[in-house]
Amino acid sequence: MVLPESTARSERDGSSNYDVIVVGAGFAGLYMLHRLRDAGYRVKCFEAGSGPGGTWYWNRYPGSRCDIHSLGYSYAFSAELEQEWEWSEMYAAQPEIERYANHVADRFELRRDIQFNTRVVSGTYDEAGRAWTIKTDTAETASTRYLVMATGGYSIPAKPQIEGIGSFKGEAYFTNQWPLHEVDFTGKRVGIIGTGSSGTQTATAVAAEPIKHLYVFQRTANFIVPGWNAPATPEYTREFKAGYAKFRETARWSGNGTVFPQVSTLPKLTTGPIADLDADALKERLEQLWVTGGLYFFGGVSDLMTSEAANTRVSDFFRQKTRDRVRDPKLADLLTPRGFFIGERRIIADNGYLEIFNRDDVSLVDVKSDPITAVTPSGVKTRDGEYPLDILIFATGFDSGTGAMLNIDLKGRNGKRFADKWADGPLTYLGLMANDYPNMFMIAQPGSPSIRSQVLVSIEQHVDWIFDMLQHAREAGVVEIEASREAEEAWTKHVSDVAAKSLFARADTQYVGANIPGKPRVYLAYLGGVGVYRKTCDTVRENGYEGFILKAASKDLTKSKTWAGAGETPLVWGTAV
């Protein structure tokens, strides 16, 4: 590798200059670091946590678990890694996924280039030097030609706006900032605010402890499908691994990146539209999908995202299942979701959540009809009552999509602040770069399938594409890469237009930023499907990186500043088989 003079000099004098700095050592950062280092780039990764794993490092709350098969929710870049790692369950729990991240870091000797317990707080682009300077919370400064933001879509907690939130005298925890030490629930009165994925998983796990009482504070009932988790038997694992090549390739070109495993010990998944099925055929299809378990159910309904009739039929089926699982009709009614399409909000794969409400020591507090008015030193106060607690858990979600990027003070061309650029919503080209921020790449950020996809599939596609771009830049003598304003505007409009065609962008959800007061209402992910998105990115590369401005030291190498457009984009969200 031929290094820029500044970097070559840094290797001699020990100063902190790099070819690439990667921010974050989650699954995106680890793979990006691996690819770059293998190719000889001088690279450094900064990570706020004390270990790798990103989301799976921070979200160590009780019950935290993957909601698709772990053998699929794993890296595809190494056939050896695929075969050697053994998962104990079909849907692995957080400790096992974190161990997997540590195994990857050790197996590929990545730790020596990761600086843990270090948060990047700012980044400034130097136009004259065509390089970024970053600063950390440990008062360090480092310079780099390229900056890669692997900060994740679920990194920044959403802080609830509740009066007196800091006054509670008992133990208080956020699910997405769970402590490293074990929490003892024995004989305790526990309250959980929030019933999304984190809240339901935590509630189920806490209910299994020898508690005195559990209070679940619910604002919105969510659609819940049983996960049917089970041990990963040798037969299941052997068959799954034997079909890895086809499985991975199918995932890459699918709707949301998930694939139902073709394993003989599992039920068969039938896919297709259901809007026009007669009543008997509909019941047979939906009951068949019910026993497949987890989110794969929804991949079996190909018109869930586009047909109100299909979505309503599935929603009604799930509402009846809730009534079947909860004995008290009034309680079942409160736990039944209404007022939004199934799939608009994150669908929850549970392992006995609804059944905990059949117990006397678990209570549901409906804060839609009886809103929380304050957190007090002794518990939670609602309009109509007060709940004394020993432990209070906030499962209140994330500042999804944009939170992590806006948490860092980034200044691009002419000192333009990134927070100002995204003040009215995220603007990107392919979700990979932003105009006025040269040499800064983003992985699984807004404008890409990101938080509405099987994110490991999206991560690997992004990393590989960015790596190819950097290799092209190296070979062509490029020193500055930037998304053109025209391409950024066209792509952002395309992302919005695709979302507007679906049923999934209508409700006030985290996917449009509605859970954060004052956040612009913009659909944060690309809903065209990971396969369509991959083809688009490939076409951009094949057309000489159209839509990007490429500059050598003394001349413009850009072939085209205009993105050709995507044409008609079908909505193909869902599971492949």
C-alpha positions as CSV (number, residue, x, y, z in Angstrom):
1,M,0.0,0.0,0.0
2,V,1.3,3.5,-0.9
3,L,0.4,5.7,2.1
4,P,-0.1,9.5,2.0
5,E,3.1,11.3,3.2
6,S,1.4,12.4,6.4
7,T,0.5,8.8,7.3
8,A,3.9,7.4,6.3
9,R,5.5,10.0,8.5
10,S,3.2,9.1,11.4
11,E,4.4,5.5,11.3
12,R,7.9,6.8,11.9
13,D,7.2,9.4,14.6
14,G,4.3,7.6,16.4
15,S,1.8,10.4,16.0
16,S,-2.0,9.5,15.7
17,N,-2.5,9.7,12.0
18,Y,-4.4,7.0,10.2
19,D,-5.7,6.0,6.8
20,V,-9.1,5.2,8.3
21,I,-10.7,5.7,11.7
22,V,-13.7,3.6,12.6
23,V,-16.1,4.8,15.2
24,G,-17.8,1.9,17.0
25,A,-16.8,-1.7,17.6
26,G,-20.2,-3.3,17.2
27,F,-20.8,-5.8,14.4
28,A,-20.3,-3.1,11.7
29,G,-17.1,-1.8,13.2
30,L,-15.5,-5.2,13.7
31,Y,-16.1,-6.3,10.1
32,M,-14.9,-2.9,8.7
33,L,-11.8,-3.1,10.8
34,H,-11.1,-6.7,9.6
35,R,-11.5,-5.8,5.9
36,L,-9.3,-2.7,6.1
37,R,-6.5,-4.2,8.1
38,D,-6.3,-7.2,5.9
39,A,-5.7,-4.9,3.0
40,G,-2.9,-3.0,4.7
41,Y,-4.7,0.2,5.7
42,R,-3.5,1.9,8.9
43,V,-6.7,1.8,10.9
44,K,-7.9,2.6,14.4
45,C,-11.3,1.8,16.0
46,F,-12.6,3.8,19.0
47,E,-15.3,2.1,21.1
48,A,-17.2,3.7,24.1
49,G,-17.8,0.3,25.8
50,S,-15.3,-1.9,27.6
51,G,-15.8,-4.7,25.0
52,P,-17.0,-5.3,21.5
53,G,-20.6,-6.1,20.4
54,G,-22.3,-2.7,20.2
55,T,-26.0,-3.2,20.8
56,W,-25.2,-6.6,22.2
57,Y,-22.7,-5.2,24.7
58,W,-25.0,-2.5,26.1
59,N,-28.4,-4.3,26.0
60,R,-27.6,-6.9,28.6
61,Y,-30.9,-6.6,30.4
62,P,-32.6,-9.8,31.7
63,G,-34.3,-11.7,28.8
64,S,-32.4,-9.9,26.0
65,R,-32.5,-12.2,23.1
66,C,-32.2,-12.3,19.3
67,D,-35.5,-12.5,17.4
68,I,-34.4,-14.4,14.4
69,H,-32.4,-17.7,14.2
70,S,-28.8,-17.1,15.6
71,L,-27.3,-19.2,12.8
72,G,-28.6,-16.6,10.4
73,Y,-27.9,-13.6,12.6
74,S,-24.2,-14.0,12.2
75,Y,-21.3,-13.1,10.0
76,A,-21.2,-14.5,6.5
77,F,-17.7,-13.3,5.5
78,S,-15.8,-16.3,6.8
79,A,-16.9,-19.9,6.0
80,E,-14.5,-21.1,8.7
81,L,-16.2,-18.9,11.3
82,E,-19.6,-20.1,10.2
83,Q,-18.6,-23.7,10.8
84,E,-16.6,-23.4,14.0
85,W,-19.0,-21.4,16.1
86,E,-21.7,-23.4,17.9
87,W,-24.9,-21.7,19.1
88,S,-26.7,-23.3,22.0
89,E,-30.2,-22.1,21.2
90,M,-32.1,-21.3,18.0
91,Y,-32.6,-17.8,19.3
92,A,-29.5,-16.9,21.3
93,A,-29.6,-14.8,24.4
94,Q,-27.5,-11.6,24.9
95,P,-24.6,-13.3,26.8
96,E,-24.0,-15.8,24.0
97,I,-24.2,-13.1,21.2
98,E,-21.7,-11.0,23.2
99,R,-19.4,-14.0,23.5
100,Y,-19.6,-14.4,19.7
101,A,-18.5,-10.8,19.2
102,N,-15.6,-11.4,21.5
103,H,-14.7,-14.6,19.7
104,V,-14.7,-12.7,16.4
105,A,-12.5,-9.9,17.9
106,D,-10.0,-12.6,19.2
107,R,-10.1,-14.9,16.2
108,F,-9.2,-12.1,13.8
109,E,-6.9,-10.4,16.2
110,L,-8.8,-7.1,16.1
111,R,-8.4,-5.9,19.7
112,R,-4.9,-4.5,19.1
113,D,-6.5,-1.8,16.8
114,I,-9.5,-1.1,19.1
115,Q,-9.4,1.5,21.9
116,F,-12.1,0.6,24.3
117,N,-13.6,2.9,27.0
118,T,-13.2,5.8,24.6
119,R,-16.0,7.8,23.1
120,V,-15.5,10.0,20.0
121,V,-17.1,13.4,20.8
122,S,-16.2,15.4,17.7
123,G,-14.9,15.3,14.2
124,T,-13.7,18.2,12.0
125,Y,-12.9,18.0,8.3
126,D,-9.8,19.9,7.1
127,E,-10.5,21.0,3.5
128,A,-6.9,21.9,2.8
129,G,-5.5,18.6,4.1
130,R,-8.5,16.6,3.0
131,A,-8.5,14.7,6.3
132,W,-10.6,14.4,9.5
133,T,-9.5,15.2,13.0
134,I,-11.4,13.5,15.8
135,K,-11.4,14.2,19.5
136,T,-12.4,11.8,22.3
137,D,-13.7,12.1,25.8
138,T,-10.3,11.0,27.0
139,A,-8.8,14.3,25.5
140,E,-7.1,12.5,22.7
141,T,-6.8,13.8,19.1
142,A,-6.3,11.7,16.0
143,S,-6.2,12.5,12.2
144,T,-7.4,10.3,9.4
145,R,-8.0,10.5,5.6
146,Y,-11.3,8.6,6.0
147,L,-13.8,8.5,8.8
148,V,-16.2,5.5,9.0
149,M,-19.2,5.9,11.3
150,A,-20.2,2.5,12.6
151,T,-22.3,4.0,15.4
152,G,-25.4,1.8,15.0
153,G,-29.1,2.6,14.7
154,Y,-29.9,1.6,18.3
155,S,-27.2,3.3,20.3
156,I,-28.6,6.4,22.1
157,P,-31.3,5.8,24.7
158,A,-34.5,7.7,24.5
159,K,-34.8,9.5,27.9
160,P,-38.5,9.7,29.0
161,Q,-39.9,13.1,29.8
162,I,-41.4,12.3,33.3
163,E,-41.4,14.7,36.2
164,G,-39.2,13.6,39.0
165,I,-37.4,10.9,37.0
166,G,-34.2,11.5,39.0
167,S,-35.8,11.5,42.4
168,F,-36.4,7.7,42.8
169,K,-34.5,6.3,45.9
170,G,-34.6,2.7,44.9
171,E,-32.6,0.9,42.1
172,A,-33.2,2.5,38.7
173,Y,-32.0,1.0,35.4
174,F,-32.3,1.6,31.7
175,T,-32.5,-1.6,29.6
176,N,-30.1,-0.2,27.0
177,Q,-27.6,0.8,29.7
178,W,-27.8,-2.2,31.9
179,P,-25.1,-2.5,34.5
180,L,-22.4,-5.2,34.3
181,H,-23.3,-6.4,37.8
182,E,-26.1,-8.8,38.5
183,V,-29.4,-7.3,39.8
184,D,-31.1,-9.2,42.6
185,F,-34.9,-9.2,42.2
186,T,-35.7,-11.5,45.2
187,G,-38.6,-10.2,47.2
188,K,-38.7,-6.9,45.4
189,R,-41.5,-4.8,44.0
190,V,-40.4,-4.1,40.4
191,G,-41.8,-1.6,37.9
192,I,-41.1,-1.6,34.1
193,I,-42.0,1.4,32.0
194,G,-42.3,0.4,28.3
195,T,-43.7,-2.7,26.5
196,G,-41.7,-2.8,23.3
197,S,-39.2,-5.6,22.6
198,S,-36.9,-4.7,25.5
199,G,-39.8,-4.2,27.9
200,T,-41.6,-7.5,27.1
201,Q,-38.3,-9.5,27.2
202,T,-37.4,-7.9,30.5
203,A,-40.8,-8.4,32.0
204,T,-40.9,-12.1,31.1
205,A,-37.5,-12.6,32.6
206,V,-38.2,-10.6,35.8
207,A,-41.5,-12.5,36.3
208,A,-39.5,-15.7,36.4
209,E,-37.5,-14.4,39.4
210,P,-38.7,-14.7,43.0
211,I,-40.2,-11.2,43.0
212,K,-42.8,-9.8,45.4
213,H,-44.7,-8.1,42.6
214,L,-44.2,-6.8,39.0
215,Y,-46.0,-3.8,37.6
216,V,-45.8,-3.3,33.8
217,F,-46.7,0.2,32.7
218,Q,-48.0,0.0,29.1
219,R,-48.8,2.9,26.8
220,T,-49.3,1.0,23.6
221,A,-50.1,-2.7,23.2
222,N,-48.0,-4.4,20.5
223,F,-48.5,-7.3,18.2
224,I,-46.8,-10.4,19.7
225,V,-45.9,-13.6,18.1
226,P,-44.4,-16.6,20.0
227,G,-40.7,-17.3,19.3
228,W,-40.9,-21.0,20.0
229,N,-37.3,-20.9,21.1
230,A,-35.6,-24.3,21.6
231,P,-32.1,-25.7,21.9
232,A,-30.0,-25.8,18.7
233,T,-29.8,-29.6,18.4
234,P,-26.9,-31.2,16.5
235,E,-29.3,-32.2,13.7
236,Y,-30.7,-28.7,13.3
237,T,-27.2,-27.1,13.4
238,R,-25.6,-29.6,11.0
239,E,-28.4,-29.1,8.4
240,F,-28.4,-25.4,8.7
241,K,-24.6,-25.2,8.3
242,A,-24.7,-27.5,5.3
243,G,-26.9,-25.1,3.5
244,Y,-25.1,-21.9,4.4
245,A,-24.0,-20.8,0.9
246,K,-27.6,-20.9,-0.5
247,F,-29.0,-19.4,2.7
248,R,-26.6,-16.4,2.6
249,E,-27.1,-15.7,-1.0
250,T,-30.9,-15.8,-0.7
251,A,-30.7,-13.3,2.2
252,R,-28.6,-10.9,0.3
253,W,-31.3,-10.5,-2.4
254,S,-34.4,-10.8,-0.2
255,G,-36.8,-8.2,1.1
256,N,-35.6,-7.5,4.7
257,G,-32.6,-9.9,4.8
258,T,-34.2,-12.7,6.7
259,V,-34.5,-16.3,5.5
260,F,-36.5,-19.1,7.0
261,P,-34.1,-22.0,7.5
262,Q,-34.7,-25.0,5.2
263,V,-34.2,-27.6,8.0
264,S,-36.1,-30.8,8.2
265,T,-36.7,-30.5,11.9
266,L,-38.6,-27.2,11.4
267,P,-42.0,-26.6,10.0
268,K,-42.2,-25.6,6.3
269,L,-42.9,-22.0,5.6
270,T,-45.3,-21.2,2.8
271,T,-45.2,-17.7,1.4
272,G,-47.6,-15.7,-0.7
273,P,-50.5,-13.2,-0.6
274,I,-53.5,-13.8,1.6
275,A,-55.8,-10.9,0.9
276,D,-58.0,-13.0,-1.4
277,L,-57.9,-16.4,0.3
278,D,-61.3,-17.8,1.4
279,A,-61.9,-18.2,5.2
280,D,-60.8,-21.8,5.4
281,A,-57.7,-21.4,3.4
282,L,-56.8,-18.2,5.4
283,K,-57.2,-20.0,8.7
284,E,-55.1,-22.9,7.5
285,R,-52.3,-20.6,6.2
286,L,-52.2,-18.4,9.3
287,E,-52.2,-21.4,11.7
288,Q,-49.4,-22.9,9.7
289,L,-47.4,-19.7,10.0
290,W,-48.1,-19.4,13.7
291,V,-46.2,-22.6,14.4
292,T,-43.1,-21.5,12.4
293,G,-42.4,-19.2,15.3
294,G,-41.0,-15.7,15.6
295,L,-40.9,-12.9,12.9
296,Y,-40.8,-15.5,10.1
297,F,-44.6,-15.6,10.4
298,F,-44.8,-12.2,8.7
299,G,-42.5,-13.2,5.8
300,G,-45.2,-15.8,4.9
301,V,-47.6,-12.9,4.1
302,S,-46.2,-11.2,1.0
303,D,-48.9,-8.6,0.8
304,L,-48.7,-7.6,4.5
305,M,-47.0,-4.3,3.7
306,T,-49.1,-3.3,0.7
307,S,-52.6,-4.6,1.2
308,E,-54.9,-3.2,3.9
309,A,-57.2,-6.2,3.5
310,A,-54.3,-8.6,4.1
311,N,-52.9,-6.6,7.0
312,T,-56.4,-6.4,8.7
313,R,-56.9,-10.2,8.4
314,V,-53.5,-10.9,10.0
315,S,-54.2,-8.3,12.7
316,D,-57.5,-9.8,13.6
317,F,-55.9,-13.3,13.8
318,F,-53.3,-11.9,16.3
319,R,-55.9,-10.2,18.4
320,Q,-57.8,-13.5,18.8
321,K,-54.6,-15.2,19.8
322,T,-54.1,-12.6,22.5
323,R,-57.6,-13.3,23.8
324,D,-56.8,-17.0,23.8
325,R,-53.6,-16.5,25.8
326,V,-54.9,-14.2,28.5
327,R,-57.6,-15.5,30.8
328,D,-59.1,-12.2,32.1
329,P,-61.1,-10.7,29.2
330,K,-60.6,-7.1,30.4
331,L,-56.9,-7.6,30.7
332,A,-56.8,-9.3,27.3
333,D,-58.6,-6.3,25.8
334,L,-55.9,-4.0,27.2
335,L,-53.1,-6.2,25.8
336,T,-54.8,-6.2,22.3
337,P,-53.1,-3.8,19.8
338,R,-55.4,-1.3,18.0
339,G,-55.1,1.7,15.8
340,F,-52.1,0.8,13.6
341,F,-51.2,-1.7,10.9
342,I,-49.3,-4.8,12.0
343,G,-45.7,-4.3,11.0
344,E,-45.7,-0.5,11.4
345,R,-44.4,-0.9,14.9
346,R,-41.7,-3.4,15.7
347,I,-43.4,-6.8,16.0
348,I,-42.3,-8.7,19.2
349,A,-41.3,-12.3,19.3
350,D,-42.0,-13.4,22.9
351,N,-41.3,-16.4,25.0
352,G,-44.3,-16.4,27.4
353,Y,-44.9,-12.7,27.9
354,L,-48.7,-12.6,27.6
355,E,-49.0,-15.6,30.0
356,I,-47.3,-13.7,32.9
357,F,-50.5,-11.6,33.2
358,N,-52.4,-14.8,34.2
359,R,-50.5,-14.5,37.5
360,D,-51.6,-12.7,40.7
361,D,-48.2,-11.2,41.3
362,V,-48.1,-9.4,37.9
363,S,-50.2,-6.3,37.1
364,L,-50.7,-4.3,34.0
365,V,-51.0,-0.5,34.4
366,D,-52.6,1.0,31.3
367,V,-51.0,4.5,31.1
368,K,-53.0,5.5,28.1
369,S,-56.2,5.6,30.3
370,D,-54.3,6.3,33.6
371,P,-51.1,8.3,32.6
372,I,-48.0,8.5,34.6
373,T,-47.7,11.9,36.2
374,A,-44.4,11.6,38.1
375,V,-41.7,9.4,39.4
376,T,-41.5,9.8,43.1
377,P,-38.7,8.9,45.6
378,S,-40.7,5.7,46.5
379,G,-42.2,4.7,43.1
380,V,-44.4,5.7,40.2
381,K,-47.4,8.0,40.5
382,T,-50.3,7.9,37.9
383,R,-53.3,10.1,37.7
384,D,-55.4,7.6,39.6
385,G,-52.9,5.8,41.8
386,E,-49.4,5.3,43.2
387,Y,-47.2,2.2,42.9
388,P,-44.4,1.8,45.6
389,L,-41.4,0.1,44.1
390,D,-38.0,-1.2,45.0
391,I,-36.7,-1.4,41.4
392,L,-37.7,0.8,38.5
393,I,-36.7,-0.2,35.0
394,F,-37.0,2.1,32.0
395,A,-37.5,0.2,28.7
396,T,-38.2,3.3,26.8
397,G,-36.3,2.6,23.6
398,F,-33.9,4.6,21.5
399,D,-33.3,7.7,19.6
400,S,-33.4,5.4,16.5
401,G,-31.5,5.9,13.3
402,T,-30.2,9.4,13.8
403,G,-29.4,9.5,17.5
404,A,-25.8,8.2,17.4
405,M,-24.7,10.4,14.5
406,L,-26.1,13.5,16.0
407,N,-24.5,12.7,19.4
408,I,-21.1,13.5,17.9
409,D,-20.2,17.1,17.0
410,L,-19.3,16.7,13.3
411,K,-18.2,19.6,11.2
412,G,-17.8,19.3,7.5
413,R,-17.0,21.6,4.6
414,N,-16.9,25.3,5.7
415,G,-17.4,24.2,9.3
416,K,-21.0,23.1,8.6
417,R,-22.4,21.2,11.6
418,F,-23.9,17.8,10.8
419,A,-26.7,18.5,13.4
420,D,-27.7,21.5,11.3
421,K,-27.7,19.4,8.1
422,W,-30.0,16.9,9.6
423,A,-32.2,19.4,11.5
424,D,-35.2,18.7,9.3
425,G,-34.4,15.0,8.9
426,P,-31.6,12.9,7.5
427,L,-30.2,13.6,4.1
428,T,-27.9,11.0,2.5
429,Y,-26.9,9.4,-0.7
430,L,-27.6,5.6,-0.4
431,G,-27.4,6.0,3.3
432,L,-23.6,5.9,2.8
433,M,-22.4,9.5,2.5
434,A,-23.7,13.1,2.9
435,N,-22.9,16.1,0.8
436,D,-20.6,18.6,2.5
437,Y,-19.0,15.8,4.5
438,P,-16.2,14.4,2.3
439,N,-14.4,11.2,3.2
440,M,-17.0,10.3,5.8
441,F,-18.8,7.0,5.3
442,M,-21.8,5.7,7.3
443,I,-22.8,2.1,7.9
444,A,-26.5,1.1,8.3
445,Q,-27.7,4.6,8.7
446,P,-30.9,6.4,7.6
447,G,-31.5,6.1,3.9
448,S,-30.5,2.5,3.8
449,P,-32.5,-0.6,4.8
450,S,-30.7,-0.4,8.2
451,I,-33.1,-0.6,11.2
452,R,-35.9,-2.3,9.1
453,S,-33.7,-5.1,7.9
454,Q,-31.7,-8.1,9.2
455,V,-29.0,-5.7,10.1
456,L,-26.0,-8.2,9.7
457,V,-26.9,-8.6,6.0
458,S,-27.0,-4.8,5.6
459,I,-23.8,-4.3,7.6
460,E,-21.8,-6.7,5.4
461,Q,-23.1,-5.2,2.2
462,H,-22.2,-1.7,3.4
463,V,-18.8,-2.6,4.6
464,D,-18.0,-4.5,1.3
465,W,-19.2,-1.5,-0.8
466,I,-17.2,1.0,1.2
467,F,-14.1,-1.2,1.0
468,D,-14.5,-1.4,-2.8
469,M,-14.8,2.4,-3.0
470,L,-11.6,2.9,-0.9
471,Q,-9.7,0.4,-3.0
472,H,-10.9,2.3,-6.1
473,A,-9.7,5.5,-4.6
474,R,-6.3,4.0,-3.7
475,E,-5.8,2.7,-7.2
476,A,-7.0,5.9,-8.9
477,G,-5.1,8.4,-6.7
478,V,-8.3,9.8,-5.2
479,V,-7.9,11.8,-2.1
480,E,-11.4,13.1,-1.6
481,I,-14.8,11.4,-2.0
482,E,-18.1,13.2,-1.5
483,A,-21.8,12.6,-2.4
484,S,-23.1,15.2,-4.8
485,R,-26.0,17.4,-3.7
486,E,-28.1,16.3,-6.7
487,A,-27.6,12.6,-5.9
488,E,-28.3,13.2,-2.2
489,E,-31.6,15.1,-3.0
490,A,-32.7,12.5,-5.5
491,W,-32.0,9.5,-3.2
492,T,-33.6,11.1,-0.2
493,K,-36.8,11.8,-2.2
494,H,-36.7,8.2,-3.5
495,V,-36.5,6.8,0.0
496,S,-39.5,9.0,1.0
497,D,-41.5,8.0,-2.0
498,V,-41.0,4.3,-1.4
499,A,-42.0,4.6,2.2
500,A,-45.2,6.5,1.2
501,K,-46.3,3.5,-0.9
502,S,-46.2,1.2,2.1
503,L,-48.6,0.7,5.0
504,F,-45.6,0.9,7.4
505,A,-45.0,4.7,7.4
506,R,-48.3,6.0,8.6
507,A,-48.3,5.5,12.4
508,D,-46.3,7.6,14.9
509,T,-43.4,5.1,15.6
510,Q,-39.7,5.1,16.3
511,Y,-39.2,4.6,12.6
512,V,-40.4,8.2,11.9
513,G,-38.9,9.5,15.1
514,A,-42.2,10.0,16.9
515,N,-40.8,8.7,20.2
516,I,-38.5,11.7,20.5
517,P,-40.1,15.1,21.3
518,G,-39.3,17.6,18.5
519,K,-37.7,15.1,16.2
520,P,-38.6,15.6,12.5
521,R,-41.1,13.1,11.1
522,V,-39.1,11.4,8.4
523,Y,-39.2,7.6,7.6
524,L,-35.7,6.6,8.6
525,A,-35.1,3.4,6.6
526,Y,-35.3,2.4,2.9
527,L,-38.2,0.1,2.4
528,G,-37.4,-1.0,-1.1
529,G,-35.8,-4.2,0.2
530,V,-32.1,-5.2,0.8
531,G,-31.9,-6.9,-2.6
532,V,-33.2,-3.9,-4.5
533,Y,-30.9,-1.7,-2.5
534,R,-27.9,-4.0,-3.1
535,K,-28.6,-3.9,-6.9
536,T,-28.8,-0.1,-6.8
537,C,-25.5,0.2,-5.0
538,D,-23.9,-2.2,-7.4
539,T,-25.1,-0.2,-10.4
540,V,-23.8,3.0,-8.9
541,R,-20.3,1.3,-8.6
542,E,-20.5,-0.2,-12.1
543,N,-21.4,3.3,-13.5
544,G,-18.1,4.8,-12.2
545,Y,-19.6,5.7,-8.8
546,E,-22.2,7.9,-10.3
547,G,-23.5,10.5,-7.9
548,F,-20.2,10.8,-6.1
549,I,-17.5,13.5,-6.6
550,L,-14.1,12.0,-6.7
551,K,-11.0,14.2,-6.6
552,A,-7.3,13.5,-7.0
553,A,-4.7,15.9,-5.5
554,S,-5.0,18.3,-8.4
555,K,-8.0,17.3,-10.5
556,D,-11.6,16.2,-10.5
557,L,-12.0,12.5,-11.5
558,T,-15.8,12.5,-11.3
559,K,-17.5,10.6,-14.2
560,S,-21.0,11.6,-13.3
561,K,-22.6,13.8,-10.6
562,T,-26.1,12.6,-11.3
563,W,-27.6,9.5,-9.9
564,A,-29.5,7.7,-12.7
565,G,-32.5,6.9,-10.5
566,A,-34.1,3.6,-9.5
567,G,-37.2,3.5,-11.7
568,E,-40.2,1.7,-10.4
569,T,-39.4,0.0,-7.0
570,P,-41.6,-2.9,-5.9
571,L,-42.0,-3.4,-2.1
572,V,-40.5,-6.7,-1.2
573,W,-40.2,-6.5,2.5
574,G,-40.4,-9.9,4.2
575,T,-38.9,-13.3,4.8
576,A,-37.4,-15.4,2.0
577,V,-37.4,-19.2,1.9
